[in-house]
Amino acid sequence: MDRKPSTWSYKEFNEKVNQVANALMKLNVKKGDKVNIHLNNCPEFLFGWFALSKIGAVMVPTNPISPPDELIYPINHSESVLTITQLDLIEAVKTVRSKCRFLKTILVIGDFRNEDQSTLSFEQITRNEPKSYNSDDITPDDEAAILFTSGTTSLPKGVIVTHANYIFLGEQISKNVGLTSDDRWHLHLQLFHGNAQYYSTMTALTVGASIALMSKFSASRFVEQLSRYKCTVSSSLSTPMRMILAQKPKDSDKSHNLRLMIFAQNLTDDQYKELATRFKIPLLQIFGMTETMGQPLVNPLDGLRKNSSIGFPAFGYQCRVVDESGNEVPQGQAGQLIVKGIPGVTILKSYYRNDEATKNAIKNGWLYTGDIVKIDSDGYYYFVDRANDLIRRSGENISAGEIESVIKLHEAIGDAAVVGISDSMYDEAIIGFVTLKPNQSVTEEELKEYCSKKMSKSKIPEKIEILNDFPRTNTGKTQKNKLREMFSKN
């Protein structure tokens, strides 16, 4: 752990998890209960996650930068009864608790003393608990977590992850990257996200590897951390990788033993070359979603890697590329990627309390990803576009509809539209367009300030343009492609 370097053996880790499980049981957390983890990367996140798994309770992790208005929905929708959080986030969580009828107890990590019976110190309630715990009545089909991911509607969808899902993806991904007990992950992505849980944590547990957990990503210290903690593998996204490349060259850029970095989202050919030559980092691009659990597409560990592609089908999955009618398209033609899987084992069990979304996503055992891809003559898949109204920002799928719904709540706004524009550092920049109600006025700065109180920083549009009207179809639907063209020309 990079915060204050500390180490845990598997035995010590398990004992701490058992102490947390015993403490949570005394707080009446039981099998099936939903528990929110609202933390930056820290050991307590892992202790809480696996303690809940032993109890049979369900982890509901949330983005620690979410303001209260954004945090209310996942906690309310999941009916979370308890939150584990940190000192600098406690006021936001208290605000949420006042508006969520199921949320009763807050546990606070760090230097915190019990306030009352419902706001407690994580350390105080766990330190004297027994170091043994007997898990029983837990089955592979049981729900282990609900991971909220942006959808095309205004509200996030809760992906149900079972115990079987976690075990399968640990096995599948560890084989994709050739992981052994001698490996050590450099884990710099946030633990609330599926990538850090699936690709690093569960694979390490599967093979007995180790993890160097970073409290946050640091481009300037990345190579130093690789060397200091003797890391051999890492999982990243295109934005952090661009940030690494943006650092001033150093003689120590190759001073590490990283044998592999898996990543998602394309870089340029020059960026691939610089990572290989300047940093001596071997790359392997993969494709995965919160819903797919494992990696349905991956470049080969041994064999020709086309890192501008997302690879070809990996074991455990079948993939097809289809048109709008569900018919397979010819090689080289773009279509939607669909993935064959077993719900609750190799793909998500379902979306939590959202039967309609589940029905639209899983059809006859095939998961419709919403991603447009094409296949080359060698069988490698290439990402083309998204079929859904999602913006890719720093590795996160962000719902345009979610941002629009917030902006529309402003008293001066008549209509709102949000689009993604290609950005060299952050994948896509978020651009907003609004029209005003009659006799109303508002400035771009005022709208941004309004948004900052309602959503996390990563979702606030970089630019908001005020228009008289939007380009629309004959049926009145906003033509976002024309808004993109208009912005690009200007």
Secondary structure in CASP SS format (residue, H / E / C, confidence):
PFRMAT SS
TARGET T0000
AUTHOR 0000-0000-0000
METHOD secondary structure of the structure
MODEL  1
M C 1.00
D C 1.00
R C 1.00
K C 1.00
P C 1.00
S C 1.00
T C 1.00
W C 1.00
S C 1.00
Y H 1.00
K H 1.00
E H 1.00
F H 1.00
N H 1.00
E H 1.00
K H 1.00
V H 1.00
N H 1.00
Q H 1.00
V H 1.00
A H 1.00
N H 1.00
A H 1.00
L H 1.00
M H 1.00
K H 1.00
L C 1.00
N C 1.00
V C 1.00
K C 1.00
K C 1.00
G C 1.00
D C 1.00
K E 1.00
V E 1.00
N E 1.00
I E 1.00
H E 1.00
L C 1.00
N C 1.00
N C 1.00
C C 1.00
P H 1.00
E H 1.00
F H 1.00
L H 1.00
F H 1.00
G H 1.00
W H 1.00
F H 1.00
A H 1.00
L H 1.00
S H 1.00
K H 1.00
I H 1.00
G C 1.00
A C 1.00
V E 1.00
M E 1.00
V E 1.00
P E 1.00
T C 1.00
N C 1.00
P C 1.00
I C 1.00
S C 1.00
P C 1.00
P H 1.00
D H 1.00
E H 1.00
L H 1.00
I H 1.00
Y H 1.00
P H 1.00
I H 1.00
N H 1.00
H H 1.00
S H 1.00
E C 1.00
S C 1.00
V C 1.00
L E 1.00
T E 1.00
I E 1.00
T E 1.00
Q C 1.00
L H 1.00
D H 1.00
L H 1.00
I H 1.00
E H 1.00
A H 1.00
V H 1.00
K H 1.00
T H 1.00
V H 1.00
R H 1.00
S C 1.00
K C 1.00
C C 1.00
R C 1.00
F C 1.00
L C 1.00
K C 1.00
T E 1.00
I E 1.00
L E 1.00
V E 1.00
I C 1.00
G C 1.00
D C 1.00
F C 1.00
R C 1.00
N C 1.00
E C 1.00
D E 1.00
Q C 1.00
S C 1.00
T E 1.00
L E 1.00
S E 1.00
F H 1.00
E H 1.00
Q H 1.00
I H 1.00
T H 1.00
R C 1.00
N C 1.00
E C 1.00
P C 1.00
K C 1.00
S C 1.00
Y C 1.00
N C 1.00
S C 1.00
D C 1.00
D C 1.00
I C 1.00
T C 1.00
P C 1.00
D C 1.00
D C 1.00
E E 1.00
A E 1.00
A E 1.00
I E 1.00
L E 1.00
F E 1.00
T E 1.00
S C 1.00
G C 1.00
T C 1.00
T C 1.00
S C 1.00
L C 1.00
P C 1.00
K E 1.00
G E 1.00
V E 1.00
I E 1.00
V E 1.00
T E 1.00
H H 1.00
A H 1.00
N H 1.00
Y H 1.00
I H 1.00
F H 1.00
L H 1.00
G H 1.00
E H 1.00
Q H 1.00
I H 1.00
S H 1.00
K H 1.00
N H 1.00
V C 1.00
G C 1.00
L C 1.00
T C 1.00
S C 1.00
D C 1.00
D C 1.00
R E 1.00
W E 1.00
H E 1.00
L E 1.00
H C 1.00
L C 1.00
Q C 1.00
L C 1.00
F C 1.00
H C 1.00
G H 1.00
N H 1.00
A H 1.00
Q H 1.00
Y H 1.00
Y H 1.00
S H 1.00
T H 1.00
M H 1.00
T H 1.00
A H 1.00
L H 1.00
T H 1.00
V H 1.00
G C 1.00
A C 1.00
S E 1.00
I E 1.00
A E 1.00
L E 1.00
M C 1.00
S C 1.00
K C 1.00
F C 1.00
S C 1.00
A C 1.00
S C 1.00
R C 1.00
F H 1.00
V H 1.00
E H 1.00
Q H 1.00
L H 1.00
S H 1.00
R H 1.00
Y C 1.00
K C 1.00
C C 1.00
T C 1.00
V E 1.00
S E 1.00
S E 1.00
S E 1.00
L E 1.00
S H 1.00
T H 1.00
P H 1.00
M H 1.00
R H 1.00
M H 1.00
I H 1.00
L H 1.00
A C 1.00
Q C 1.00
K C 1.00
P C 1.00
K C 1.00
D H 1.00
S H 1.00
D H 1.00
K H 1.00
S C 1.00
H C 1.00
N C 1.00
L C 1.00
R C 1.00
L E 1.00
M E 1.00
I E 1.00
F E 1.00
A E 1.00
Q C 1.00
N C 1.00
L C 1.00
T C 1.00
D H 1.00
D H 1.00
Q H 1.00
Y H 1.00
K H 1.00
E H 1.00
L H 1.00
A H 1.00
T H 1.00
R C 1.00
F C 1.00
K C 1.00
I C 1.00
P C 1.00
L E 1.00
L E 1.00
Q E 1.00
I E 1.00
F E 1.00
G C 1.00
M C 1.00
T C 1.00
E C 1.00
T C 1.00
M C 1.00
G C 1.00
Q C 1.00
P C 1.00
L E 1.00
V E 1.00
N C 1.00
P C 1.00
L C 1.00
D C 1.00
G C 1.00
L C 1.00
R C 1.00
K C 1.00
N C 1.00
S C 1.00
S C 1.00
I C 1.00
G C 1.00
F E 1.00
P E 1.00
A C 1.00
F C 1.00
G C 1.00
Y C 1.00
Q E 1.00
C E 1.00
R E 1.00
V E 1.00
V E 1.00
D C 1.00
E C 1.00
S C 1.00
G C 1.00
N C 1.00
E E 1.00
V C 1.00
P C 1.00
Q C 1.00
G C 1.00
Q C 1.00
A C 1.00
G E 1.00
Q E 1.00
L E 1.00
I E 1.00
V E 1.00
K E 1.00
G C 1.00
I C 1.00
P E 1.00
G C 1.00
V C 1.00
T C 1.00
I E 1.00
L C 1.00
K C 1.00
S C 1.00
Y E 1.00
Y C 1.00
R C 1.00
N C 1.00
D H 1.00
E H 1.00
A H 1.00
T H 1.00
K H 1.00
N H 1.00
A H 1.00
I E 1.00
K E 1.00
N C 1.00
G C 1.00
W E 1.00
L E 1.00
Y E 1.00
T E 1.00
G E 1.00
D E 1.00
I E 1.00
V E 1.00
K E 1.00
I E 1.00
D C 1.00
S C 1.00
D C 1.00
G C 1.00
Y C 1.00
Y E 1.00
Y E 1.00
F E 1.00
V E 1.00
D E 1.00
R E 1.00
A C 1.00
N C 1.00
D C 1.00
L E 1.00
I E 1.00
R E 1.00
R E 1.00
S C 1.00
G C 1.00
E E 1.00
N E 1.00
I E 1.00
S E 1.00
A H 1.00
G H 1.00
E H 1.00
I H 1.00
E H 1.00
S H 1.00
V H 1.00
I H 1.00
K C 1.00
L C 1.00
H C 1.00
E C 1.00
A C 1.00
I E 1.00
G E 1.00
D E 1.00
A E 1.00
A E 1.00
V E 1.00
V E 1.00
G E 1.00
I E 1.00
S E 1.00
D E 1.00
S C 1.00
M C 1.00
Y C 1.00
D E 1.00
E E 1.00
A E 1.00
I E 1.00
I E 1.00
G E 1.00
F E 1.00
V E 1.00
T E 1.00
L E 1.00
K C 1.00
P C 1.00
N C 1.00
Q C 1.00
S C 1.00
V C 1.00
T C 1.00
E H 1.00
E H 1.00
E H 1.00
L H 1.00
K H 1.00
E H 1.00
Y H 1.00
C H 1.00
S H 1.00
K C 1.00
K C 1.00
M C 1.00
S C 1.00
K H 1.00
S H 1.00
K H 1.00
I C 1.00
P C 1.00
E C 1.00
K E 1.00
I E 1.00
E E 1.00
I E 1.00
L C 1.00
N C 1.00
D C 1.00
F C 1.00
P C 1.00
R E 1.00
T C 1.00
N C 1.00
T C 1.00
G C 1.00
K C 1.00
T E 1.00
Q C 1.00
K H 1.00
N H 1.00
K H 1.00
L H 1.00
R H 1.00
E H 1.00
M H 1.00
F H 1.00
S H 1.00
K H 1.00
N C 1.00
END
